[in-house]
Amino acid sequence: MLRRVLFGLLAVGSLMLVGCAHSPQTLNPQPKLNSQLAAVGHGQQVVVRVVDGRQSQTLGTRGGLYPETSAITVSGQQLVPQLQAQAEAAVRLLGFTPVQGGNGPQLTVTLADLKYQSPKEGLYVTEANISSTFRADVQNNGRSYNGRYAASLDQRFGMAPNEETNTKLIGDVLSDALTRLFKDPTIGQMLSQ
């Protein structure tokens, strides 16, 4: 009898833990270009800069009964160097030579937005909408070009996503938006003029 009561209490306690609260997650996504790029440059130097232009490092919450305890954050200090490396790799694939400073063509890539939204109602996290937006600013010989590139993913879950799952999903959305930016043919044309 005592065993049944203890088992019942443990089961109820486990359900309460699953339904009530999720721990905050600090993620370190690894965005990567996910497509080939056509080379249009001839080795010209391009100043490449990546900026974190988000208003907050908190993307949103994982939802659940107590969403205020389940914030998801991505540190700009960790993310910007990875985005810088990918941007420089993309500029090389486009046929240019990335440099840190100089008077030549300039490309500034700004992470304008990164969001993670879960439905507010309900005990369980069953869905998340993740989106990211980059802005590109090209300056070359007195000419300029600006573009915005977004990607989003609506993901359903059987159970609340862990850090590994969310890290991958956010990395995928960042990768898609960044790849769209560098596949814009106008960027390569502007840099090569």
N, CA, C and O atoms as a DFTB+ gen file, in Angstrom:
772 C
 N C O
     1  1       0.830      -1.206       0.000
     2  2       0.000       0.000       0.000
     3  2       0.869       1.262       0.000
     4  3       0.648       2.194      -0.773
     5  1       1.865       1.257       0.897
     6  2       2.747       2.413       0.991
     7  2       3.495       2.624      -0.331
     8  3       3.728       3.752      -0.765
     9  1       3.863       1.498      -0.952
    10  2       4.569       1.592      -2.217
    11  2       3.696       2.261      -3.285
    12  3       4.181       3.081      -4.065
    13  1       2.405       1.905      -3.316
    14  2       1.490       2.495      -4.293
    15  2       1.324       3.997      -4.060
    16  3       1.278       4.775      -5.013
    17  1       1.236       4.395      -2.815
    18  2       1.091       5.814      -2.485
    19  2       2.347       6.577      -2.914
    20  3       2.247       7.649      -3.509
    21  1       3.526       6.029      -2.614
    22  2       4.776       6.680      -3.004
    23  2       4.881       6.781      -4.524
    24  3       5.280       7.820      -5.049
    25  1       4.528       5.711      -5.230
    26  2       4.568       5.732      -6.687
    27  2       3.614       6.797      -7.228
    28  3       3.959       7.538      -8.148
    29  1       2.420       6.868      -6.652
    30  2       1.439       7.870      -7.071
    31  2       1.965       9.278      -6.853
    32  3       1.804      10.137      -7.720
    33  1       2.596       9.530      -5.700
    34  2       3.167      10.856      -5.433
    35  2       4.293      11.181      -6.403
    36  3       4.396      12.310      -6.884
    37  1       5.143      10.190      -6.694
    38  2       6.231      10.411      -7.644
    39  2       5.685      10.730      -9.034
    40  3       6.191      11.623      -9.714
    41  1       4.658      10.002      -9.452
    42  2       4.067      10.238     -10.772
    43  2       3.488      11.647     -10.861
    44  3       3.694      12.346     -11.854
    45  1       2.764      12.060      -9.822
    46  2       2.180      13.405      -9.811
    47  2       3.292      14.456      -9.811
    48  3       3.206      15.454     -10.527
    49  1       4.328      14.235      -9.013
    50  2       5.458      15.173      -8.957
    51  2       6.142      15.302     -10.307
    52  3       6.512      16.401     -10.719
    53  1       6.311      14.168     -11.001
    54  2       6.944      14.203     -12.316
    55  2       6.096      14.978     -13.311
    56  3       6.622      15.769     -14.094
    57  1       4.787      14.756     -13.285
    58  2       3.901      15.481     -14.189
    59  2       3.940      16.978     -13.902
    60  3       3.924      17.796     -14.822
    61  1       3.990      17.326     -12.629
    62  2       4.039      18.746     -12.281
    63  2       5.325      19.375     -12.822
    64  3       5.306      20.492     -13.340
    65  1       6.443      18.652     -12.696
    66  2       7.701      19.189     -13.200
    67  2       7.673      19.361     -14.711
    68  3       8.158      20.367     -15.228
    69  1       7.117      18.403     -15.417
    70  2       7.054      18.480     -16.870
    71  2       6.146      19.620     -17.302
    72  3       6.477      20.357     -18.230
    73  1       5.023      19.771     -16.649
    74  2       4.027      20.736     -17.099
    75  2       4.273      22.151     -16.653
    76  3       3.834      23.086     -17.322
    77  1       4.954      22.345     -15.555
    78  2       4.975      23.669     -14.954
    79  2       6.089      24.579     -15.425
    80  3       5.834      25.720     -15.810
    81  1       7.301      24.103     -15.402
    82  2       8.395      25.036     -15.624
    83  2       9.466      24.427     -16.510
    84  3       9.720      23.223     -16.472
    85  1      10.082      25.275     -17.301
    86  2      11.224      24.890     -18.106
    87  2      12.377      25.791     -17.684
    88  3      12.175      26.957     -17.347
    89  1      13.578      25.244     -17.706
    90  2      14.741      26.044     -17.367
    91  2      15.061      26.997     -18.506
    92  3      14.765      26.710     -19.666
    93  1      15.666      28.132     -18.175
    94  2      16.134      29.015     -19.257
    95  2      17.219      28.304     -20.067
    96  3      17.904      27.418     -19.556
    97  1      17.368      28.692     -21.317
    98  2      18.398      28.110     -22.170
    99  2      19.250      29.220     -22.772
   100  3      18.729      30.174     -23.348
   101  1      20.570      29.084     -22.630
   102  2      21.513      29.976     -23.300
   103  2      22.173      29.147     -24.390
   104  3      22.898      28.194     -24.104
   105  1      21.920      29.513     -25.637
   106  2      22.316      28.678     -26.764
   107  2      23.488      29.281     -27.531
   108  3      23.698      30.494     -27.528
   109  1      24.241      28.407     -28.185
   110  2      25.369      28.834     -29.004
   111  2      25.237      28.200     -30.392
   112  3      25.960      27.254     -30.705
   113  1      24.319      28.711     -31.231
   114  2      24.115      28.120     -32.554
   115  2      25.343      28.304     -33.445
   116  3      26.132      29.230     -33.256
   117  1      25.489      27.404     -34.420
   118  2      26.632      27.419     -35.343
   119  2      26.123      27.603     -36.774
   120  3      26.040      26.625     -37.518
   121  1      25.782      28.824     -37.178
   122  2      25.268      29.025     -38.537
   123  2      26.324      28.719     -39.592
   124  3      27.510      28.990     -39.407
   125  1      25.865      28.147     -40.706
   126  2      26.762      27.802     -41.808
   127  2      26.052      28.113     -43.126
   128  3      24.841      27.926     -43.239
   129  1      26.794      28.578     -44.107
   130  2      26.238      28.741     -45.449
   131  2      25.802      27.367     -45.945
   132  3      26.540      26.394     -45.792
   133  1      24.615      27.276     -46.535
   134  2      24.129      25.960     -46.945
   135  2      23.890      25.858     -48.448
   136  3      23.035      25.095     -48.898
   137  1      24.664      26.646     -49.232
   138  2      24.513      26.593     -50.678
   139  2      25.800      27.085     -51.338
   140  3      26.564      27.842     -50.740
   141  1      26.028      26.651     -52.567
   142  2      27.174      27.141     -53.327
   143  2      26.890      28.568     -53.802
   144  3      25.739      28.951     -54.012
   145  1      27.958      29.340     -53.964
   146  2      27.828      30.707     -54.464
   147  2      28.635      30.847     -55.748
   148  3      29.698      30.241     -55.886
   149  1      28.140      31.631     -56.673
   150  2      28.842      31.855     -57.947
   151  2      29.868      32.971     -57.780
   152  3      29.541      34.061     -57.312
   153  1      31.103      32.693     -58.163
   154  2      32.168      33.693     -58.066
   155  2      31.981      34.765     -59.135
   156  3      31.881      34.463     -60.324
   157  1      31.935      36.022     -58.696
   158  2      31.795      37.149     -59.631
   159  2      32.956      38.134     -59.492
   160  3      33.163      38.986     -60.356
   161  1      33.703      38.011     -58.410
   162  2      34.826      38.921     -58.178
   163  2      36.112      38.373     -58.773
   164  3      36.164      37.249     -59.271
   165  1      37.163      39.214     -58.706
   166  2      38.477      38.822     -59.222
   167  2      39.534      39.117     -58.160
   168  3      40.604      39.645     -58.461
   169  1      39.217      38.769     -56.922
   170  2      40.173      38.942     -55.834
   171  2      40.194      40.326     -55.215
   172  3      41.042      40.601     -54.365
   173  1      39.273      41.220     -55.622
   174  2      39.260      42.576     -55.057
   175  2      39.051      42.495     -53.533
   176  3      38.364      41.606     -53.029
   177  1      39.659      43.442     -52.827
   178  2      39.504      43.485     -51.374
   179  2      38.146      44.083     -51.006
   180  3      37.703      45.069     -51.593
   181  1      37.503      43.465     -50.027
   182  2      36.215      43.943     -49.516
   183  2      36.299      43.981     -47.996
   184  3      36.671      42.996     -47.359
   185  1      35.953      45.116     -47.428
   186  2      35.894      45.237     -45.966
   187  2      34.586      44.581     -45.509
   188  3      33.500      44.988     -45.922
   189  1      34.704      43.569     -44.658
   190  2      33.540      42.803     -44.203
   191  2      33.363      43.020     -42.708
   192  3      34.291      42.834     -41.921
   193  1      32.155      43.416     -42.335
   194  2      31.852      43.668     -40.922
   195  2      30.518      43.034     -40.578
   196  3      29.559      43.145     -41.341
   197  1      30.450      42.368     -39.427
   198  2      29.190      41.799     -38.942
   199  2      28.837      42.485     -37.637
   200  3      29.685      42.669     -36.763
   201  1      27.554      42.866     -37.515
   202  2      27.077      43.616     -36.352
   203  2      25.848      42.922     -35.780
   204  3      25.002      42.427     -36.524
   205  1      25.758      42.892     -34.458
   206  2      24.545      42.402     -33.799
   207  2      23.643      43.606     -33.548
   208  3      23.903      44.404     -32.647
   209  1      22.587      43.735     -34.341
   210  2      21.685      44.877     -34.221
   211  2      20.398      44.559     -33.486
   212  3      19.442      45.333     -33.540
   213  1      20.366      43.414     -32.792
   214  2      19.140      43.044     -32.070
   215  2      18.923      43.966     -30.875
   216  3      19.876      44.489     -30.297
   217  1      17.663      44.156     -30.516
   218  2      17.345      44.975     -29.347
   219  2      17.616      44.228     -28.050
   220  3      17.862      44.847     -27.015
   221  1      17.571      42.889     -28.102
   222  2      17.771      42.086     -26.903
   223  2      18.432      40.772     -27.282
   224  3      18.241      40.267     -28.388
   225  1      19.211      40.223     -26.361
   226  2      19.827      38.917     -26.598
   227  2      18.858      37.786     -26.266
   228  3      19.143      36.618     -26.530
   229  1      17.709      38.141     -25.683
   230  2      16.669      37.149     -25.403
   231  2      15.779      37.016     -26.625
   232  3      15.226      38.004     -27.110
   233  1      15.640      35.786     -27.127
   234  2      14.871      35.527     -28.342
   235  2      13.388      35.422     -28.049
   236  3      12.559      35.748     -28.899
   237  1      13.050      34.969     -26.853
   238  2      11.665      34.711     -26.466
   239  2      11.671      33.683     -25.357
   240  3      12.681      33.507     -24.675
   241  1      10.551      33.000     -25.172
   242  2      10.475      31.974     -24.138
   243  2       9.970      30.667     -24.741
   244  3       9.411      30.639     -25.837
   245  1      10.182      29.598     -23.997
   246  2       9.741      28.285     -24.444
   247  2       8.282      28.038     -24.099
   248  3       7.753      26.967     -24.398
   249  1       7.623      29.004     -23.480
   250  2       6.203      28.845     -23.156
   251  2       6.004      27.998     -21.916
   252  3       6.829      28.004     -21.003
   253  1       4.887      27.263     -21.893
   254  2       4.553      26.478     -20.713
   255  2       3.788      27.315     -19.715
   256  3       3.386      28.444     -20.000
   257  1       3.592      26.744     -18.540
   258  2       2.788      27.403     -17.510
   259  2       3.478      28.651     -16.948
   260  3       2.818      29.630     -16.598
   261  1       4.820      28.604     -16.865
   262  2       5.583      29.741     -16.329
   263  2       6.595      30.218     -17.368
   264  3       7.790      29.961     -17.224
   265  1       6.137      30.907     -18.408
   266  2       7.061      31.288     -19.479
   267  2       8.180      32.224     -19.016
   268  3       9.245      32.271     -19.631
   269  1       7.938      32.967     -17.937
   270  2       8.970      33.912     -17.490
   271  2      10.231      33.216     -16.993
   272  3      11.275      33.854     -16.863
   273  1      10.149      31.913     -16.712
   274  2      11.334      31.182     -16.252
   275  2      11.986      30.397     -17.377
   276  3      12.940      29.657     -17.137
   277  1      11.489      30.542     -18.603
   278  2      11.981      29.684     -19.685
   279  2      12.542      30.495     -20.858
   280  3      12.332      30.148     -22.020
   281  1      13.252      31.571     -20.540
   282  2      13.799      32.434     -21.587
   283  2      14.867      31.705     -22.393
   284  3      15.607      30.872     -21.869
   285  1      14.928      32.038     -23.678
   286  2      15.978      31.529     -24.563
   287  2      16.829      32.708     -24.986
   288  3      16.314      33.694     -25.515
   289  1      18.136      32.612     -24.756
   290  2      19.035      33.709     -25.123
   291  2      20.164      33.183     -26.008
   292  3      20.577      32.027     -25.911
   293  1      20.641      34.072     -26.868
   294  2      21.815      33.810     -27.697
   295  2      22.725      35.023     -27.549
   296  3      22.340      36.143     -27.885
   297  1      23.926      34.793     -27.047
   298  2      24.870      35.875     -26.792
   299  2      25.467      36.400     -28.088
   300  3      25.976      35.636     -28.908
   301  1      25.397      37.721     -28.261
   302  2      26.013      38.345     -29.425
   303  2      27.517      38.160     -29.434
   304  3      28.119      38.028     -30.500
   305  1      28.137      38.149     -28.251
   306  2      29.589      37.987     -28.166
   307  2      30.034      36.647     -28.719
   308  3      31.122      36.540     -29.286
   309  1      29.202      35.618     -28.561
   310  2      29.536      34.306     -29.107
   311  2      29.112      34.175     -30.566
   312  3      29.798      33.531     -31.360
   313  1      27.982      34.785     -30.919
   314  2      27.423      34.600     -32.255
   315  2      28.136      35.431     -33.319
   316  3      28.370      34.940     -34.424
   317  1      28.483      36.670     -33.009
   318  2      29.060      37.563     -34.024
   319  2      30.355      37.001     -34.631
   320  3      30.505      37.059     -35.851
   321  1      31.304      36.459     -33.840
   322  2      32.511      35.901     -34.475
   323  2      32.199      34.753     -35.444
   324  3      32.869      34.603     -36.465
   325  1      31.192      33.952     -35.127
   326  2      30.813      32.863     -36.033
   327  2      30.193      33.419     -37.314
   328  3      30.486      32.943     -38.410
   329  1      29.340      34.423     -37.169
   330  2      28.756      35.055     -38.349
   331  2      29.827      35.764     -39.178
   332  3      29.774      35.751     -40.408
   333  1      30.797      36.381     -38.504
   334  2      31.905      37.049     -39.210
   335  2      32.676      36.034     -40.050
   336  3      32.993      36.296     -41.210
   337  1      32.974      34.882     -39.466
   338  2      33.714      33.839     -40.195
   339  2      32.924      33.351     -41.406
   340  3      33.498      33.130     -42.472
   341  1      31.611      33.183     -41.250
   342  2      30.779      32.732     -42.371
   343  2      30.673      33.811     -43.448
   344  3      30.693      33.501     -44.639
   345  1      30.561      35.067     -43.039
   346  2      30.478      36.170     -44.004
   347  2      31.772      36.274     -44.811
   348  3      31.739      36.474     -46.025
   349  1      32.915      36.136     -44.126
   350  2      34.198      36.190     -44.829
   351  2      34.342      35.008     -45.782
   352  3      34.855      35.162     -46.890
   353  1      33.888      33.824     -45.353
   354  2      33.934      32.644     -46.225
   355  2      33.063      32.871     -47.462
   356  3      33.450      32.507     -48.572
   357  1      31.887      33.473     -47.269
   358  2      30.979      33.739     -48.387
   359  2      31.600      34.739     -49.358
   360  3      31.497      34.569     -50.572
   361  1      32.239      35.773     -48.833
   362  2      32.875      36.781     -49.690
   363  2      33.995      36.135     -50.519
   364  3      34.186      36.480     -51.686
   365  1      34.735      35.194     -49.906
   366  2      35.766      34.464     -50.663
   367  2      35.129      33.640     -51.784
   368  3      35.626      33.626     -52.910
   369  1      34.019      32.951     -51.466
   370  2      33.334      32.142     -52.470
   371  2      32.816      33.012     -53.621
   372  3      32.735      32.559     -54.762
   373  1      32.467      34.261     -53.311
   374  2      32.010      35.189     -54.351
   375  2      33.171      35.724     -55.196
   376  3      32.957      36.439     -56.176
   377  1      34.403      35.371     -54.807
   378  2      35.566      35.754     -55.605
   379  2      36.303      36.986     -55.115
   380  3      37.117      37.551     -55.846
   381  1      36.024      37.420     -53.863
   382  2      36.679      38.606     -53.311
   383  2      37.626      38.208     -52.184
   384  3      37.654      37.055     -51.754
   385  1      38.398      39.181     -51.717
   386  2      39.310      38.963     -50.599
   387  2      38.820      39.780     -49.409
   388  3      38.889      41.009     -49.439
   389  1      38.321      39.114     -48.353
   390  2      37.829      39.877     -47.198
   391  2      38.984      40.476     -46.396
   392  3      40.005      39.825     -46.170
   393  1      38.803      41.727     -45.970
   394  2      39.795      42.407     -45.131
   395  2      39.062      43.110     -43.982
   396  3      37.850      43.317     -44.038
   397  1      39.819      43.472     -42.941
   398  2      39.220      44.094     -41.761
   399  2      39.073      45.604     -41.896
   400  3      38.182      46.191     -41.282
   401  1      39.918      46.235     -42.676
   402  2      39.842      47.689     -42.813
   403  2      40.365      48.125     -44.172
   404  3      40.999      47.344     -44.882
   405  1      40.098      49.373     -44.531
   406  2      40.571      49.888     -45.816
   407  2      39.535      50.811     -46.423
   408  3      38.490      51.081     -45.832
   409  1      39.853      51.295     -47.637
   410  2      38.989      52.260     -48.306
   411  2      38.189      51.659     -49.456
   412  3      37.470      52.380     -50.148
   413  1      38.303      50.357     -49.668
   414  2      37.622      49.726     -50.793
   415  2      36.147      49.482     -50.516
   416  3      35.574      50.068     -49.598
   417  1      35.537      48.612     -51.313
   418  2      34.134      48.267     -51.112
   419  2      33.892      47.746     -49.697
   420  3      34.735      47.058     -49.122
   421  1      32.736      48.082     -49.151
   422  2      32.420      47.662     -47.787
   423  2      31.096      46.920     -47.758
   424  3      30.127      47.319     -48.405
   425  1      31.071      45.831     -46.997
   426  2      29.858      45.057     -46.781
   427  2      29.636      44.941     -45.279
   428  3      30.467      44.390     -44.557
   429  1      28.510      45.465     -44.821
   430  2      28.134      45.328     -43.412
   431  2      26.916      44.419     -43.341
   432  3      25.885      44.684     -43.959
   433  1      27.054      43.345     -42.577
   434  2      25.962      42.391     -42.365
   435  2      25.474      42.583     -40.935
   436  3      26.240      42.424     -39.984
   437  1      24.204      42.923     -40.790
   438  2      23.633      43.169     -39.461
   439  2      22.582      42.112     -39.152
   440  3      21.655      41.897     -39.932
   441  1      22.735      41.453     -38.003
   442  2      21.674      40.571     -37.527
   443  2      20.610      41.477     -36.923
   444  3      20.760      41.969     -35.805
   445  1      19.532      41.691     -37.675
   446  2      18.515      42.658     -37.266
   447  2      17.533      42.063     -36.266
   448  3      17.020      42.771     -35.399
   449  1      17.270      40.759     -36.384
   450  2      16.244      40.164     -35.532
   451  2      16.461      38.656     -35.427
   452  3      16.885      38.007     -36.384
   453  1      16.167      38.116     -34.260
   454  2      16.196      36.670     -34.037
   455  2      15.156      36.383     -32.966
   456  3      15.285      36.840     -31.830
   457  1      14.110      35.617     -33.331
   458  2      12.981      35.410     -32.414
   459  2      12.657      33.935     -32.248
   460  3      12.866      33.121     -33.148
   461  1      12.139      33.619     -31.063
   462  2      11.661      32.271     -30.737
   463  2      10.332      32.462     -30.022
   464  3      10.287      33.020     -28.926
   465  1       9.249      32.000     -30.643
   466  2       7.921      32.206     -30.053
   467  2       7.196      30.877     -29.891
   468  3       7.126      30.067     -30.816
   469  1       6.659      30.676     -28.691
   470  2       5.823      29.504     -28.413
   471  2       4.441      29.987     -28.032
   472  3       4.290      31.103     -27.534
   473  1       3.416      29.153     -28.261
   474  2       2.077      29.545     -27.824
   475  2       2.077      29.797     -26.322
   476  3       2.709      29.064     -25.562
   477  1       1.366      30.834     -25.899
   478  2       1.367      31.200     -24.475
   479  2       0.471      30.298     -23.631
   480  3       0.735      30.078     -22.449
   481  1      -0.586      29.781     -24.245
   482  2      -1.533      29.016     -23.438
   483  2      -1.100      27.556     -23.343
   484  3      -0.413      27.047     -24.229
   485  1      -1.499      26.895     -22.277
   486  2      -1.253      25.463     -22.137
   487  2      -0.037      25.163     -21.287
   488  3       0.852      25.996     -21.104
   489  1      -0.029      23.937     -20.773
   490  2       1.061      23.499     -19.909
   491  2       2.276      23.041     -20.700
   492  3       3.403      23.128     -20.213
   493  1       2.057      22.557     -21.910
   494  2       3.122      21.890     -22.639
   495  2       3.560      22.688     -23.857
   496  3       2.753      23.347     -24.512
   497  1       4.838      22.616     -24.142
   498  2       5.382      23.261     -25.332
   499  2       5.264      22.272     -26.480
   500  3       5.923      21.232     -26.468
   501  1       4.446      22.573     -27.457
   502  2       4.242      21.665     -28.584
   503  2       4.615      22.306     -29.912
   504  3       4.588      21.645     -30.950
   505  1       4.963      23.584     -29.886
   506  2       5.230      24.289     -31.137
   507  2       6.138      25.483     -30.875
   508  3       6.084      26.097     -29.810
   509  1       6.965      25.801     -31.853
   510  2       7.793      27.013     -31.770
   511  2       7.929      27.605     -33.160
   512  3       8.095      26.887     -34.146
   513  1       7.854      28.937     -33.221
   514  2       8.105      29.637     -34.468
   515  2       9.403      30.405     -34.296
   516  3       9.516      31.270     -33.427
   517  1      10.382      30.079     -35.133
   518  2      11.708      30.687     -35.036
   519  2      11.939      31.495     -36.303
   520  3      11.684      31.011     -37.406
   521  1      12.419      32.721     -36.151
   522  2      12.667      33.559     -37.326
   523  2      13.927      34.389     -37.131
   524  3      14.299      34.736     -36.010
   525  1      14.567      34.696     -38.239
   526  2      15.735      35.575     -38.184
   527  2      15.750      36.478     -39.404
   528  3      15.278      36.104     -40.477
   529  1      16.299      37.675     -39.224
   530  2      16.398      38.650     -40.308
   531  2      17.790      39.271     -40.302
   532  3      18.283      39.721     -39.267
   533  1      18.411      39.287     -41.472
   534  2      19.686      39.983     -41.657
   535  2      19.470      41.181     -42.564
   536  3      18.579      41.187     -43.413
   537  1      20.299      42.191     -42.369
   538  2      20.316      43.347     -43.258
   539  2      21.718      43.435     -43.863
   540  3      22.711      43.258     -43.157
   541  1      21.799      43.704     -45.149
   542  2      23.089      43.898     -45.820
   543  2      23.183      45.340     -46.295
   544  3      22.240      45.869     -46.884
   545  1      24.315      45.968     -46.040
   546  2      24.588      47.320     -46.526
   547  2      25.906      47.281     -47.296
   548  3      26.955      46.962     -46.736
   549  1      25.840      47.606     -48.578
   550  2      27.034      47.619     -49.436
   551  2      27.339      49.058     -49.823
   552  3      26.454      49.799     -50.251
   553  1      28.604      49.446     -49.667
   554  2      29.080      50.768     -50.094
   555  2      30.244      50.543     -51.045
   556  3      31.181      49.813     -50.723
   557  1      30.186      51.173     -52.229
   558  2      31.284      51.022     -53.185
   559  2      31.271      52.198     -54.164
   560  3      30.298      52.400     -54.891
   561  1      32.361      52.972     -54.175
   562  2      32.510      54.104     -55.114
   563  2      31.324      55.058     -55.090
   564  3      30.835      55.475     -56.140
   565  1      30.866      55.400     -53.900
   566  2      29.768      56.354     -53.771
   567  2      28.400      55.764     -54.029
   568  3      27.399      56.471     -53.913
   569  1      28.325      54.502     -54.371
   570  2      27.037      53.837     -54.575
   571  2      26.729      52.969     -53.360
   572  3      27.634      52.484     -52.681
   573  1      25.438      52.781     -53.098
   574  2      25.078      51.947     -51.951
   575  2      23.893      51.047     -52.299
   576  3      23.101      51.332     -53.197
   577  1      23.811      49.961     -51.557
   578  2      22.724      48.996     -51.739
   579  2      22.355      48.441     -50.374
   580  3      23.235      48.136     -49.568
   581  1      21.053      48.309     -50.107
   582  2      20.581      47.744     -48.844
   583  2      19.575      46.647     -49.147
   584  3      18.738      46.791     -50.038
   585  1      19.658      45.566     -48.416
   586  2      18.694      44.476     -48.574
   587  2      18.379      43.834     -47.238
   588  3      19.186      43.872     -46.309
   589  1      17.187      43.239     -47.151
   590  2      16.786      42.504     -45.944
   591  2      16.479      41.069     -46.352
   592  3      15.873      40.820     -47.394
   593  1      16.908      40.132     -45.511
   594  2      16.799      38.713     -45.845
   595  2      16.310      37.967     -44.607
   596  3      16.933      38.027     -43.547
   597  1      15.206      37.275     -44.751
   598  2      14.587      36.620     -43.598
   599  2      14.385      35.136     -43.867
   600  3      14.291      34.698     -45.014
   601  1      14.321      34.382     -42.788
   602  2      13.974      32.961     -42.853
   603  2      13.195      32.641     -41.588
   604  3      13.410      33.255     -40.543
   605  1      12.284      31.672     -41.691
   606  2      11.527      31.270     -40.506
   607  2      11.232      29.778     -40.573
   608  3      11.309      29.151     -41.630
   609  1      10.896      29.233     -39.415
   610  2      10.612      27.809     -39.287
   611  2       9.522      27.647     -38.244
   612  3       9.628      28.184     -37.141
   613  1       8.478      26.910     -38.586
   614  2       7.430      26.583     -37.622
   615  2       7.587      25.109     -37.290
   616  3       7.314      24.244     -38.122
   617  1       8.026      24.828     -36.072
   618  2       8.367      23.462     -35.678
   619  2       7.402      22.957     -34.607
   620  3       7.123      23.653     -33.631
   621  1       6.896      21.736     -34.803
   622  2       6.047      21.097     -33.790
   623  2       6.857      20.056     -33.038
   624  3       7.767      19.434     -33.587
   625  1       6.509      19.879     -31.772
   626  2       7.251      18.948     -30.917
   627  2       6.297      17.968     -30.244
   628  3       5.146      18.297     -29.956
   629  1       6.794      16.758     -30.000
   630  2       6.054      15.804     -29.178
   631  2       6.277      16.081     -27.699
   632  3       5.416      15.800     -26.865
   633  1       7.450      16.638     -27.382
   634  2       7.767      17.029     -26.003
   635  2       8.624      18.292     -26.060
   636  3       9.159      18.648     -27.110
   637  1       8.744      18.955     -24.926
   638  2       9.457      20.239     -24.895
   639  2      10.882      20.062     -25.419
   640  3      11.574      19.130     -25.008
   641  1      11.333      20.942     -26.319
   642  2      12.658      20.799     -26.920
   643  2      13.777      21.115     -25.926
   644  3      13.681      22.052     -25.133
   645  1      14.833      20.314     -25.990
   646  2      15.987      20.561     -25.118
   647  2      16.940      21.560     -25.786
   648  3      16.678      22.044     -26.887
   649  1      18.046      21.858     -25.103
   650  2      18.993      22.859     -25.616
   651  2      19.577      22.442     -26.956
   652  3      19.741      23.271     -27.851
   653  1      19.888      21.166     -27.094
   654  2      20.495      20.676     -28.340
   655  2      19.541      20.879     -29.524
   656  3      19.950      21.333     -30.592
   657  1      18.275      20.537     -29.317
   658  2      17.277      20.701     -30.382
   659  2      17.111      22.170     -30.757
   660  3      17.137      22.519     -31.937
   661  1      16.940      23.030     -29.751
   662  2      16.759      24.456     -30.035
   663  2      17.990      25.080     -30.666
   664  3      17.870      25.947     -31.531
   665  1      19.179      24.646     -30.242
   666  2      20.415      25.163     -30.830
   667  2      20.462      24.843     -32.313
   668  3      20.811      25.698     -33.127
   669  1      20.109      23.612     -32.668
   670  2      20.109      23.211     -34.085
   671  2      19.067      23.996     -34.886
   672  3      19.361      24.489     -35.974
   673  1      17.847      24.111     -34.345
   674  2      16.778      24.810     -35.064
   675  2      17.141      26.280     -35.313
   676  3      16.947      26.794     -36.414
   677  1      17.661      26.941     -34.296
   678  2      18.038      28.349     -34.443
   679  2      19.209      28.488     -35.407
   680  3      19.243      29.414     -36.217
   681  1      20.168      27.568     -35.321
   682  2      21.290      27.570     -36.268
   683  2      20.818      27.400     -37.706
   684  3      21.335      28.050     -38.614
   685  1      19.826      26.515     -37.914
   686  2      19.292      26.293     -39.261
   687  2      18.635      27.555     -39.825
   688  3      18.823      27.892     -40.994
   689  1      17.860      28.249     -38.981
   690  2      17.173      29.458     -39.443
   691  2      18.183      30.575     -39.744
   692  3      18.040      31.294     -40.733
   693  1      19.192      30.715     -38.896
   694  2      20.248      31.701     -39.163
   695  2      20.977      31.358     -40.464
   696  3      21.266      32.244     -41.270
   697  1      21.271      30.082     -40.664
   698  2      21.977      29.647     -41.878
   699  2      21.169      29.967     -43.128
   700  3      21.718      30.448     -44.118
   701  1      19.865      29.700     -43.084
   702  2      19.012      29.963     -44.251
   703  2      18.985      31.453     -44.593
   704  3      19.120      31.829     -45.757
   705  1      18.810      32.298     -43.576
   706  2      18.736      33.748     -43.833
   707  2      20.080      34.277     -44.340
   708  3      20.115      35.106     -45.250
   709  1      21.177      33.807     -43.761
   710  2      22.504      34.263     -44.183
   711  2      22.801      33.817     -45.618
   712  3      23.377      34.573     -46.400
   713  1      22.409      32.597     -45.956
   714  2      22.612      32.098     -47.319
   715  2      21.798      32.915     -48.318
   716  3      22.284      33.215     -49.408
   717  1      20.576      33.277     -47.962
   718  2      19.752      34.118     -48.847
   719  2      20.429      35.456     -49.115
   720  3      20.396      35.973     -50.232
   721  1      21.038      36.002     -48.078
   722  2      21.733      37.285     -48.233
   723  2      22.826      37.162     -49.297
   724  3      22.899      37.974     -50.220
   725  1      23.671      36.144     -49.161
   726  2      24.812      36.041     -50.071
   727  2      24.436      35.499     -51.450
   728  3      25.238      35.589     -52.380
   729  1      23.249      34.947     -51.599
   730  2      22.792      34.518     -52.920
   731  2      22.126      35.666     -53.701
   732  3      21.784      35.504     -54.872
   733  1      21.947      36.806     -53.057
   734  2      21.412      37.974     -53.752
   735  2      22.456      38.442     -54.778
   736  3      23.521      38.914     -54.378
   737  1      22.184      38.328     -56.083
   738  2      23.207      38.674     -57.091
   739  2      23.615      40.144     -57.051
   740  3      24.720      40.487     -57.472
   741  1      22.746      41.011     -56.553
   742  2      23.079      42.442     -56.513
   743  2      24.252      42.721     -55.591
   744  3      25.027      43.645     -55.838
   745  1      24.394      41.937     -54.537
   746  2      25.520      42.159     -53.614
   747  2      26.855      41.928     -54.332
   748  3      27.767      42.749     -54.239
   749  1      26.956      40.810     -55.045
   750  2      28.188      40.549     -55.788
   751  2      28.447      41.591     -56.859
   752  3      29.588      42.008     -57.062
   753  1      27.389      42.016     -57.547
   754  2      27.552      43.038     -58.584
   755  2      28.034      44.359     -58.008
   756  3      28.919      45.009     -58.564
   757  1      27.434      44.748     -56.880
   758  2      27.829      46.022     -56.251
   759  2      29.276      45.980     -55.767
   760  3      30.003      46.966     -55.891
   761  1      29.692      44.849     -55.222
   762  2      31.064      44.740     -54.711
   763  2      32.085      44.723     -55.839
   764  3      33.223      45.149     -55.639
   765  1      31.710      44.244     -57.008
   766  2      32.684      44.100     -58.093
   767  2      32.806      45.353     -58.953
   768  3      33.705      45.422     -59.791
   769  1      31.935      46.344     -58.778
   770  2      31.981      47.549     -59.615
   771  2      33.101      48.485     -59.186
   772  3      33.282      49.546     -59.784
